[in-house]
Amino acid sequence: MSETWQLQEGVKMDAATAAEIAKIACALKSLSVYTSLAMESEDAPEDLQTIVDEGLDAMARIFVW
């Protein structure tokens, strides 16, 4: 797992699982940027930002970023 993906204190998982979840976290961060840009041009449904934010909140409970 990359040095930039540190687990939150108290989170226990093996390195392989953490590496796979880090891929999801990276995708969510990318989706968050896309969603922000899409919302500016009003091409995305309003609930998309909520869904992305919930995913980012979940990842923040696992990783320090």
Secondary structure, DSSP 8 states (H G I E B T S, - for coil): --TT-EE-TT----HHHHHHHHHHHHHHHHHHHHHHHHHHTT-S-HHHHHHHHHHHHHHHTTEE-
